[in-house]
């Protein structure tokens, strides 16, 4: 049997272009870009310079610039590395002359490429917007319809030419749409790369201002893609522009020009950004992007989380060693409930068996093998420790009165209680057990003994116990909400814990609520209902809850800013559920009186960009049935 051979069969080592040497050089340069890392950066840089010097052709240099852009725009996490490469190469690559006699210089060709990519992205986004507008009036091309028409062409010879022409037009339009979308994606990568080039002194400040002004050009119907690009660019270059002393030329209202410092231009940009954040044409996601830019500038351009980029292997090893040391230190630090555990000895039983048999716990409080982390270790991903204490946090009292006497505030205070992201594992397990046993046994004495063991025998701070109890009700599986509400009505709680200690524990809960809601978003309204129940029981004060919902936060809140709970849109949900619960328990009139006496303004609990919207406020009032309280 003889196989059919095509004229265009693939051949190993064969070249596809008319210039095999140029194709070989481009393949070598592409291979170098694929291999570059922070470790071999200098080596690869030298190889690139040698390859272009050897060729001494402008076409090679221009094609290399195209390859850098393709890599940087499609691999945005490596933009920083490619920008560093460009910075090192701009003074080392030669000036070459092309076939037409024009001089090709690396930096100038790179700037032209940046401008071309940016303009292509702008044109593409406008074309997509126009296409989407046209699609509202007529149906978009349909693949199945095309296939059907293609079949008709084969069977209806009389209409072949007409239908074939229509089909080709539709295919061309669809191909153009795909190309426009691809160009729009490349623009976002180009913005990131341009910002990194500016940070390394390759591009000028004037180019940055030009990009920002084009992205802020549309005010009535801003494009979501412009907002995303603006956000990326501001995060990268905003700090440098805000502190620049260079003078820029700006147009006046009369059509003339005047000189202004970069700081003044940035103020103008952020006035426009603030107004865009109120634009109803944008969805919530892009409004939050704009609001984040405003807050980032207020916070002196300090990012909450630094973006991870490529690292050297030595740095990766150091990070791993540091993390291992931190974990080992946490493992060596015993929790309060395990300091009296026997260590070593001939027994080969697992630690959780020793905890159950020989430990100082009662059986109802035994600790499982997976809950033996230290009190300072968080259960958050990556095992991060809880954030440090702040001076503004309330303190917890150290000396406790006798168990038989009513709880009284004492002068001696414990050290400030850090607002842990999660209660310590053993405390969380113990409080969950107390609530679960109360649900199943309804044994008042056992419940009281469990609380006394935490507070007096294990010396767990009262605020930490309250936080763990509230956290168990809201976020732990197997803990009944209704049964827990009964538990909080028990008289011995008022004997063992004061209202202030309850409020300190509730403060820790509210400070960490945004992070905890990531795992269970539906618990936000349950939080408000639980707080309302505690206020009705006298364990919390109404004024405390309403004020702490606005101020509780893990970090110090800059003056004039809102807490994360308010910014995230969760504060309005908590206060709504809180007021609704009080209205149901105490009656509408009593709740209305509380609300009137407090001077509370419901709009204060809305995110800043929605605070002036009567429509948003009315939706919250309707959702939580608050009309009869206002």
C-alpha positions as CSV (number, residue, x, y, z in Angstrom):
1,X,0.0,0.0,0.0
2,X,1.4,3.4,-1.0
3,X,0.6,6.4,1.2
4,X,-0.5,9.6,-0.4
5,X,2.1,12.3,-0.1
6,X,1.1,16.0,0.0
7,X,3.1,18.8,-1.4
8,X,3.0,20.7,1.9
9,X,4.1,17.8,4.2
10,X,5.9,18.8,7.4
11,X,9.7,18.3,7.3
12,X,11.9,18.5,10.4
13,X,14.3,21.4,10.2
14,X,12.5,23.0,7.2
15,X,12.0,26.8,7.2
16,X,8.7,28.4,6.3
17,X,9.9,31.9,5.5
18,X,11.8,33.2,2.6
19,X,14.7,34.2,4.9
20,X,15.8,31.0,6.8
21,X,18.6,32.8,8.7
22,X,16.1,35.4,10.0
23,X,13.6,32.7,11.0
24,X,16.4,30.9,12.8
25,X,17.4,34.0,14.7
26,X,13.8,34.7,15.7
27,X,13.4,31.2,17.0
28,X,16.5,31.5,19.0
29,X,15.3,34.8,20.5
30,X,11.9,33.3,21.3
31,X,13.6,30.4,23.1
32,X,15.6,32.8,25.2
33,X,12.5,34.7,26.2
34,X,10.8,31.4,27.1
35,X,13.7,30.5,29.4
36,X,14.3,33.8,31.2
37,X,13.9,33.8,35.0
38,X,15.3,36.0,37.8
39,X,18.1,33.5,38.3
40,X,19.4,33.4,34.7
41,X,18.4,37.0,33.9
42,X,22.0,38.3,33.3
43,X,22.9,35.3,31.2
44,X,19.9,35.5,28.9
45,X,20.3,39.2,28.6
46,X,23.8,38.7,27.3
47,X,22.7,36.1,24.8
48,X,20.0,38.4,23.4
49,X,22.5,41.2,22.9
50,X,24.9,38.9,21.2
51,X,22.2,37.5,18.9
52,X,21.1,40.9,17.7
53,X,24.6,42.2,17.4
54,X,25.5,39.2,15.2
55,X,22.6,39.8,12.9
56,X,22.9,43.6,12.7
57,X,19.5,43.9,11.0
58,X,16.7,46.3,11.8
59,X,14.1,43.6,11.0
60,X,15.6,41.3,13.7
61,X,15.4,44.1,16.3
62,X,11.8,45.0,15.3
63,X,10.7,41.4,15.4
64,X,12.3,41.0,18.8
65,X,10.3,44.0,20.2
66,X,7.1,42.3,18.9
67,X,8.0,39.1,20.7
68,X,8.6,40.9,24.0
69,X,5.2,42.6,23.7
70,X,3.5,39.3,22.9
71,X,5.0,37.7,26.0
72,X,4.4,40.6,28.3
73,X,0.8,41.1,27.1
74,X,-0.2,37.5,27.4
75,X,1.9,36.6,30.5
76,X,1.0,39.6,32.7
77,X,2.4,38.0,35.9
78,X,5.9,38.3,34.3
79,X,5.4,41.9,33.1
80,X,7.8,43.1,35.8
81,X,10.5,40.7,34.6
82,X,10.1,41.7,30.9
83,X,10.1,45.5,31.9
84,X,13.4,44.9,33.7
85,X,14.8,43.2,30.6
86,X,13.8,46.2,28.4
87,X,15.5,48.6,30.9
88,X,18.7,46.7,30.7
89,X,18.6,46.3,26.9
90,X,17.7,49.9,25.9
91,X,21.3,51.2,26.3
92,X,23.0,48.0,25.1
93,X,21.3,47.2,21.7
94,X,22.7,48.9,18.6
95,X,21.1,51.5,16.4
96,X,20.3,49.8,13.1
97,X,19.2,51.0,9.7
98,X,16.4,49.3,7.8
99,X,16.1,48.7,4.1
100,X,14.4,52.1,3.5
101,X,17.3,53.9,5.2
102,X,15.5,54.8,8.4
103,X,17.3,54.4,11.7
104,X,15.6,51.9,14.1
105,X,16.5,52.6,17.7
106,X,15.3,50.2,20.4
107,X,13.7,52.7,22.8
108,X,11.9,54.7,20.1
109,X,10.6,51.5,18.4
110,X,9.4,50.3,21.8
111,X,7.5,53.5,22.5
112,X,5.9,53.3,19.1
113,X,4.8,49.8,19.8
114,X,3.3,50.8,23.1
115,X,1.3,53.6,21.4
116,X,0.1,51.2,18.6
117,X,-1.1,48.6,21.1
118,X,-2.9,51.2,23.2
119,X,-4.6,52.8,20.2
120,X,-5.6,49.4,18.9
121,X,-7.2,48.5,22.2
122,X,-9.1,51.8,22.3
123,X,-10.4,51.4,18.8
124,X,-11.3,47.7,19.5
125,X,-13.3,48.7,22.6
126,X,-15.2,51.4,20.7
127,X,-15.9,48.9,17.9
128,X,-17.2,46.3,20.3
129,X,-19.5,48.9,22.0
130,X,-20.9,49.8,18.5
131,X,-21.3,46.1,17.6
132,X,-23.1,45.4,20.9
133,X,-25.4,48.4,20.2
134,X,-26.2,47.2,16.7
135,X,-26.9,43.6,18.1
136,X,-29.7,45.0,20.2
137,X,-31.6,45.9,16.9
138,X,-30.9,42.7,15.0
139,X,-29.9,39.1,15.7
140,X,-26.2,38.2,15.9
141,X,-24.8,35.8,13.4
142,X,-25.6,32.2,14.2
143,X,-23.3,29.3,13.6
144,X,-26.1,26.8,13.1
145,X,-27.9,29.1,10.7
146,X,-24.6,29.5,8.7
147,X,-24.3,25.7,8.5
148,X,-27.9,25.4,7.3
149,X,-27.3,28.0,4.6
150,X,-24.1,26.3,3.6
151,X,-26.1,23.1,3.1
152,X,-28.6,25.0,1.0
153,X,-25.9,26.3,-1.2
154,X,-24.9,22.7,-2.1
155,X,-28.5,21.9,-3.1
156,X,-29.8,25.1,-4.6
157,X,-27.5,25.9,-7.4
158,X,-29.5,28.8,-8.5
159,X,-28.8,30.8,-5.3
160,X,-25.2,29.8,-4.8
161,X,-23.6,33.1,-5.5
162,X,-26.0,35.2,-3.4
163,X,-26.0,33.0,-0.3
164,X,-22.2,32.4,-0.5
165,X,-21.6,36.1,-0.5
166,X,-23.9,36.6,2.6
167,X,-22.2,33.7,4.4
168,X,-18.8,35.1,3.8
169,X,-19.9,38.5,5.1
170,X,-21.1,37.0,8.3
171,X,-18.0,35.0,8.7
172,X,-15.9,38.1,8.2
173,X,-17.9,40.0,10.7
174,X,-17.6,37.2,13.3
175,X,-13.8,37.0,12.7
176,X,-13.6,40.8,13.1
177,X,-15.5,40.6,16.4
178,X,-13.1,37.9,17.7
179,X,-10.1,40.0,16.7
180,X,-11.6,43.1,18.5
181,X,-12.1,41.1,21.7
182,X,-8.6,39.8,21.5
183,X,-7.3,43.4,21.1
184,X,-9.3,44.5,24.1
185,X,-7.6,41.8,26.2
186,X,-4.2,42.8,25.0
187,X,-4.9,46.3,26.0
188,X,-5.3,45.3,29.6
189,X,-1.9,43.5,29.4
190,X,-0.4,46.5,27.7
191,X,-1.5,48.9,30.5
192,X,0.2,46.7,33.1
193,X,3.4,46.5,30.9
194,X,3.4,50.2,30.2
195,X,3.1,51.0,33.9
196,X,6.1,48.7,34.7
197,X,8.1,50.4,32.0
198,X,7.4,53.8,33.5
199,X,8.4,52.6,36.9
200,X,11.8,51.7,35.5
201,X,12.3,55.0,33.7
202,X,11.9,53.6,30.1
203,X,8.7,55.7,29.4
204,X,8.1,59.3,30.3
205,X,5.6,60.8,32.7
206,X,3.8,62.5,29.8
207,X,3.0,59.1,28.3
208,X,1.3,58.1,31.6
209,X,-0.8,61.2,31.7
210,X,-1.9,60.7,28.1
211,X,-3.0,57.1,28.9
212,X,-4.9,58.1,32.1
213,X,-6.7,61.0,30.2
214,X,-7.8,58.7,27.5
215,X,-9.1,56.2,30.0
216,X,-11.1,58.9,31.8
217,X,-12.4,60.5,28.6
218,X,-15.8,58.9,28.7
219,X,-17.9,60.2,31.6
220,X,-21.6,59.6,30.7
221,X,-21.3,55.9,29.6
222,X,-17.9,54.7,30.9
223,X,-16.7,51.4,29.5
224,X,-16.0,48.7,32.1
225,X,-12.7,47.9,30.3
226,X,-11.5,51.4,30.8
227,X,-12.2,51.2,34.5
228,X,-10.2,48.0,34.8
229,X,-7.3,49.4,32.8
230,X,-7.3,52.6,34.9
231,X,-7.3,50.6,38.1
232,X,-4.3,48.5,37.0
233,X,-2.4,51.6,35.8
234,X,-3.1,53.6,39.0
235,X,-2.0,50.8,41.2
236,X,1.3,50.6,39.3
237,X,2.2,54.3,38.7
238,X,-0.1,56.3,41.0
239,X,2.4,56.7,43.8
240,X,5.1,58.0,41.5
241,X,2.8,60.4,39.7
242,X,1.4,61.7,43.0
243,X,4.8,62.6,44.3
244,X,6.3,63.9,41.1
245,X,7.6,67.5,40.9
246,X,7.5,67.7,37.1
247,X,5.4,70.3,35.4
248,X,2.8,69.2,32.8
249,X,0.8,71.2,30.2
250,X,-2.9,71.1,30.5
251,X,-5.7,72.6,28.4
252,X,-7.8,75.4,29.9
253,X,-11.6,75.8,29.4
254,X,-11.0,78.6,26.9
255,X,-8.9,76.3,24.7
256,X,-5.5,77.5,25.8
257,X,-2.8,75.8,27.7
258,X,-1.2,76.3,31.1
259,X,1.4,74.6,33.2
260,X,0.4,72.6,36.3
261,X,2.3,70.1,38.6
262,X,1.5,66.4,38.4
263,X,-0.1,66.7,41.8
264,X,-2.8,69.0,40.5
265,X,-3.4,66.7,37.6
266,X,-3.8,63.8,40.0
267,X,-6.4,65.8,42.0
268,X,-8.3,66.4,38.8
269,X,-8.2,62.7,37.9
270,X,-9.5,61.6,41.2
271,X,-12.3,64.1,41.1
272,X,-13.4,62.4,37.9
273,X,-12.9,59.0,39.4
274,X,-15.1,60.0,42.4
275,X,-17.9,61.1,40.1
276,X,-17.6,57.9,38.0
277,X,-18.1,55.8,41.1
278,X,-21.6,57.3,41.3
279,X,-22.4,56.5,37.7
280,X,-25.4,54.3,37.4
281,X,-24.1,52.9,34.1
282,X,-21.4,50.9,35.9
283,X,-22.1,47.7,37.9
284,X,-21.1,47.3,41.5
285,X,-17.8,45.5,40.7
286,X,-16.4,48.4,38.7
287,X,-17.8,51.0,41.2
288,X,-15.8,49.1,43.9
289,X,-12.7,49.3,41.7
290,X,-13.0,53.1,41.5
291,X,-13.7,53.3,45.3
292,X,-10.6,51.2,45.9
293,X,-8.5,53.6,43.9
294,X,-9.7,56.5,46.0
295,X,-9.0,54.7,49.2
296,X,-5.6,53.6,48.0
297,X,-4.6,57.2,47.5
298,X,-5.9,58.1,50.9
299,X,-3.8,55.4,52.4
300,X,-0.6,56.8,50.8
301,X,-0.6,54.1,48.1
302,X,0.1,51.4,50.6
303,X,-1.3,48.1,49.2
304,X,-3.0,45.8,51.6
305,X,-1.5,42.8,49.8
306,X,1.6,43.0,47.6
307,X,1.2,41.3,44.2
308,X,3.4,38.2,43.8
309,X,5.8,38.2,40.9
310,X,8.6,35.9,39.7
311,X,11.2,35.1,42.4
312,X,14.7,33.7,42.5
313,X,15.0,30.1,43.6
314,X,17.0,31.2,46.6
315,X,14.2,33.5,47.6
316,X,11.6,30.8,47.3
317,X,13.7,28.5,49.5
318,X,14.1,31.3,52.1
319,X,10.3,31.9,52.1
320,X,9.7,28.2,52.6
321,X,12.3,28.0,55.4
322,X,10.7,31.0,57.2
323,X,7.3,29.5,56.9
324,X,8.5,26.2,58.2
325,X,10.2,27.9,61.2
326,X,7.0,29.8,62.0
327,X,4.9,26.6,61.9
328,X,7.4,24.8,64.0
329,X,7.3,27.6,66.6
330,X,3.6,27.5,66.7
331,X,3.6,23.7,67.1
332,X,6.1,24.0,70.0
333,X,3.9,26.6,71.8
334,X,1.3,24.7,73.9
335,X,-2.2,26.0,74.2
336,X,-3.5,27.1,77.6
337,X,-5.6,23.9,77.9
338,X,-2.6,21.6,77.2
339,X,0.2,23.1,79.4
340,X,-0.3,20.4,82.0
341,X,-0.3,17.5,79.5
342,X,2.4,14.9,80.2
343,X,5.3,15.0,77.7
344,X,7.4,12.0,76.6
345,X,7.2,8.8,78.6
346,X,7.0,5.2,77.6
347,X,3.5,5.6,76.2
348,X,3.3,5.4,72.5
349,X,-0.4,6.4,72.3
350,X,-1.2,9.3,70.0
351,X,-1.5,12.8,71.7
352,X,-5.3,12.9,71.3
353,X,-5.6,9.7,73.4
354,X,-3.5,11.3,76.1
355,X,-5.7,14.4,76.0
356,X,-8.8,12.3,76.4
357,X,-7.5,10.0,79.3
358,X,-4.9,11.9,81.2
359,X,-5.5,15.5,80.4
360,X,-7.1,18.0,82.9
361,X,-10.3,18.3,80.7
362,X,-13.6,16.8,81.5
363,X,-14.8,14.4,78.8
364,X,-17.1,17.0,77.3
365,X,-14.1,19.2,76.5
366,X,-11.7,16.7,75.1
367,X,-9.6,18.1,72.2
368,X,-9.4,16.2,68.9
369,X,-6.1,15.5,67.2
370,X,-6.7,18.2,64.6
371,X,-7.6,20.9,67.1
372,X,-4.3,21.1,69.0
373,X,-2.9,24.3,67.5
374,X,-1.6,27.0,69.7
375,X,-3.8,29.8,71.0
376,X,-2.0,32.3,68.8
377,X,-2.4,30.4,65.5
378,X,-5.1,31.1,63.1
379,X,-7.2,28.7,61.2
380,X,-7.1,30.9,58.1
381,X,-5.6,29.5,54.9
382,X,-1.7,29.2,55.0
383,X,-1.8,29.1,58.8
384,X,-1.3,32.8,59.2
385,X,-1.1,34.0,62.7
386,X,-3.7,36.5,64.1
387,X,-3.0,40.2,63.6
388,X,-1.2,42.0,66.5
389,X,-3.2,43.9,69.1
390,X,-3.9,47.6,68.6
391,X,-3.9,50.2,71.3
392,X,-7.4,51.2,70.3
393,X,-8.8,47.7,71.2
394,X,-10.7,47.4,74.5
395,X,-9.0,45.7,77.4
396,X,-10.3,42.6,79.2
397,X,-10.3,42.4,83.0
398,X,-7.8,40.0,84.6
399,X,-9.1,39.4,88.2
400,X,-12.4,37.6,88.4
401,X,-14.6,37.5,91.5
402,X,-15.7,34.3,93.2
403,X,-18.1,32.1,91.3
404,X,-21.0,32.6,93.7
405,X,-20.9,36.4,93.7
406,X,-22.3,38.5,90.8
407,X,-19.8,39.5,88.3
408,X,-18.3,43.0,88.9
409,X,-15.9,45.1,87.0
410,X,-12.4,45.1,88.6
411,X,-9.6,47.7,88.5
412,X,-6.9,45.2,87.4
413,X,-7.1,44.7,83.6
414,X,-5.8,41.9,81.5
415,X,-3.5,42.8,78.5
416,X,-5.5,44.0,75.5
417,X,-7.2,41.1,73.7
418,X,-5.9,40.8,70.1
419,X,-8.8,40.6,67.5
420,X,-8.0,37.1,66.4
421,X,-9.2,36.1,62.9
422,X,-10.5,32.8,64.4
423,X,-10.8,31.7,68.0
424,X,-8.0,29.4,69.1
425,X,-8.8,25.9,68.1
426,X,-9.1,24.4,71.6
427,X,-11.3,27.3,72.8
428,X,-13.5,27.0,69.7
429,X,-13.9,23.3,70.3
430,X,-14.7,23.8,74.0
431,X,-17.3,26.5,73.4
432,X,-18.9,24.4,70.6
433,X,-19.1,21.4,73.0
434,X,-20.8,23.6,75.7
435,X,-23.5,24.7,73.2
436,X,-24.0,21.2,71.7
437,X,-24.4,19.6,75.2
438,X,-26.8,22.3,76.2
439,X,-28.9,21.5,73.1
440,X,-28.9,17.8,73.8
441,X,-29.0,17.7,77.6
442,X,-30.4,21.0,78.7
443,X,-28.2,20.5,81.9
444,X,-27.8,23.9,83.5
445,X,-25.0,22.7,85.9
446,X,-22.9,21.2,83.1
447,X,-23.2,24.3,81.0
448,X,-22.1,26.4,84.0
449,X,-19.2,24.1,84.8
450,X,-18.0,24.2,81.1
451,X,-18.0,28.0,81.2
452,X,-16.2,28.1,84.6
453,X,-13.5,25.8,83.3
454,X,-12.7,28.1,80.4
455,X,-12.7,31.3,82.5
456,X,-11.2,30.2,85.8
457,X,-9.3,26.9,85.3
458,X,-7.8,27.7,81.9
459,X,-7.7,31.4,82.3
460,X,-9.1,32.2,78.9
461,X,-9.8,35.9,78.6
462,X,-13.5,36.6,78.9
463,X,-13.7,38.5,75.6
464,X,-12.1,35.5,73.8
465,X,-14.7,33.2,75.3
466,X,-17.6,35.4,74.2
467,X,-16.1,35.7,70.7
468,X,-15.8,31.9,70.5
469,X,-19.4,31.4,71.7
470,X,-20.7,33.9,69.1
471,X,-18.5,32.5,66.4
472,X,-19.8,29.0,67.1
473,X,-23.4,30.0,66.8
474,X,-22.9,31.8,63.5
475,X,-20.2,29.8,61.7
476,X,-19.8,26.2,63.1
477,X,-21.8,23.3,61.8
478,X,-23.6,21.2,64.4
479,X,-24.4,24.2,66.6
480,X,-28.1,25.1,66.8
481,X,-29.0,28.8,66.6
482,X,-32.4,28.4,68.4
483,X,-30.8,26.4,71.2
484,X,-27.9,28.8,71.5
485,X,-30.4,31.7,71.9
486,X,-31.9,29.9,74.9
487,X,-28.3,29.4,76.3
488,X,-27.7,33.2,76.2
489,X,-30.8,33.8,78.3
490,X,-29.4,31.7,81.2
491,X,-28.9,33.7,84.5
492,X,-25.4,32.3,85.2
493,X,-24.0,34.1,82.1
494,X,-24.8,37.4,83.8
495,X,-23.0,36.1,87.0
496,X,-19.9,35.0,85.2
497,X,-19.6,37.7,82.4
498,X,-20.3,41.4,82.6
499,X,-21.9,43.4,79.9
500,X,-18.6,45.1,79.1
501,X,-16.9,41.7,78.6
502,X,-19.7,40.7,76.3
503,X,-19.2,43.9,74.3
504,X,-15.5,43.3,74.1
505,X,-16.1,39.8,72.7
506,X,-18.7,41.2,70.3
507,X,-16.2,43.8,69.2
508,X,-13.7,41.1,68.3
509,X,-16.4,39.3,66.3
510,X,-17.4,42.5,64.3
511,X,-13.7,43.4,63.7
512,X,-13.2,40.0,62.0
513,X,-16.7,39.6,60.5
514,X,-15.7,40.5,56.9
515,X,-13.1,37.8,56.8
516,X,-15.3,35.2,58.5
517,X,-18.2,35.9,56.1
518,X,-16.0,34.7,53.2
519,X,-16.7,31.2,54.2
520,X,-20.3,31.7,55.1
521,X,-21.8,34.8,53.5
522,X,-25.4,34.0,54.5
523,X,-24.4,34.5,58.2
524,X,-24.5,38.2,57.8
525,X,-28.2,38.6,58.6
526,X,-27.9,35.9,61.3
527,X,-25.3,38.2,62.9
528,X,-27.7,41.0,63.2
529,X,-30.4,38.8,64.6
530,X,-28.1,37.4,67.2
531,X,-27.0,40.9,68.3
532,X,-30.6,42.0,68.6
533,X,-31.3,39.0,70.8
534,X,-28.3,39.8,73.0
535,X,-29.4,43.4,73.4
536,X,-32.9,42.3,74.4
537,X,-31.3,40.0,77.0
538,X,-29.3,42.8,78.4
539,X,-25.9,41.3,77.5
540,X,-25.1,44.1,75.0
541,X,-26.0,47.8,74.9
542,X,-28.0,49.2,71.9
543,X,-25.7,52.2,71.6
544,X,-22.6,49.9,71.6
545,X,-23.9,47.8,68.7
546,X,-24.9,50.7,66.5
547,X,-21.6,52.5,67.0
548,X,-19.3,49.4,66.8
549,X,-20.9,48.4,63.5
550,X,-19.4,51.6,62.1
551,X,-16.0,51.5,63.7
552,X,-15.0,47.9,64.3
553,X,-12.0,47.0,62.0
554,X,-8.8,45.0,62.1
555,X,-6.7,48.0,61.1
556,X,-6.6,51.6,62.2
557,X,-9.1,53.5,60.1
558,X,-7.8,56.7,58.5
559,X,-9.8,59.8,59.4
560,X,-12.7,60.2,57.1
561,X,-12.7,56.6,55.9
562,X,-15.1,53.8,56.6
563,X,-14.5,50.4,58.1
564,X,-14.3,47.3,56.0
565,X,-17.6,46.2,57.3
566,X,-19.2,49.4,55.9
567,X,-17.2,49.4,52.7
568,X,-18.1,45.8,51.9
569,X,-21.8,46.5,52.2
570,X,-22.3,44.1,55.1
571,X,-22.9,46.7,57.8
572,X,-26.3,47.8,56.3
573,X,-27.3,44.1,56.3
574,X,-26.3,43.6,60.0
575,X,-28.0,46.7,61.2
576,X,-31.1,46.0,59.2
577,X,-31.5,42.4,60.6
578,X,-30.6,43.8,64.1
579,X,-33.4,46.4,64.1
580,X,-35.9,44.0,62.6
581,X,-35.2,41.5,65.3
582,X,-35.6,44.1,68.1
583,X,-38.9,45.2,66.5
584,X,-40.2,41.6,66.6
585,X,-39.1,40.9,70.1
586,X,-39.8,44.2,71.9
587,X,-42.5,45.6,69.6
588,X,-42.3,48.3,67.0
589,X,-42.9,51.2,69.4
590,X,-40.1,50.2,71.8
591,X,-37.7,49.6,68.9
592,X,-38.7,53.0,67.4
593,X,-38.0,54.7,70.7
594,X,-34.5,53.1,70.9
595,X,-33.8,54.2,67.4
596,X,-35.0,57.8,67.9
597,X,-33.1,58.2,71.1
598,X,-29.8,57.0,69.5
599,X,-29.9,59.5,66.6
600,X,-28.9,56.6,64.3
601,X,-28.8,57.4,60.5
602,X,-29.4,54.3,58.5
603,X,-27.5,55.8,55.5
604,X,-24.3,55.9,57.5
605,X,-24.1,52.1,57.2
606,X,-24.2,52.1,53.4
607,X,-20.9,52.1,51.4
608,X,-19.7,55.6,50.6
609,X,-20.5,55.4,46.9
610,X,-24.2,54.5,47.7
611,X,-24.7,56.7,50.7
612,X,-26.5,59.5,48.8
613,X,-28.7,57.1,46.9
614,X,-32.3,57.2,48.2
615,X,-33.1,54.2,46.0
616,X,-30.5,52.0,47.7
617,X,-31.6,53.1,51.1
618,X,-35.2,52.4,50.3
619,X,-34.4,48.9,49.2
620,X,-32.7,48.2,52.5
621,X,-35.7,49.6,54.4
622,X,-38.1,47.4,52.4
623,X,-35.9,44.3,52.7
624,X,-35.7,44.5,56.5
625,X,-39.2,45.8,57.0
626,X,-38.0,49.0,58.8
627,X,-40.6,51.5,57.4
628,X,-42.5,51.5,60.7
629,X,-39.4,52.4,62.7
630,X,-38.3,55.4,60.7
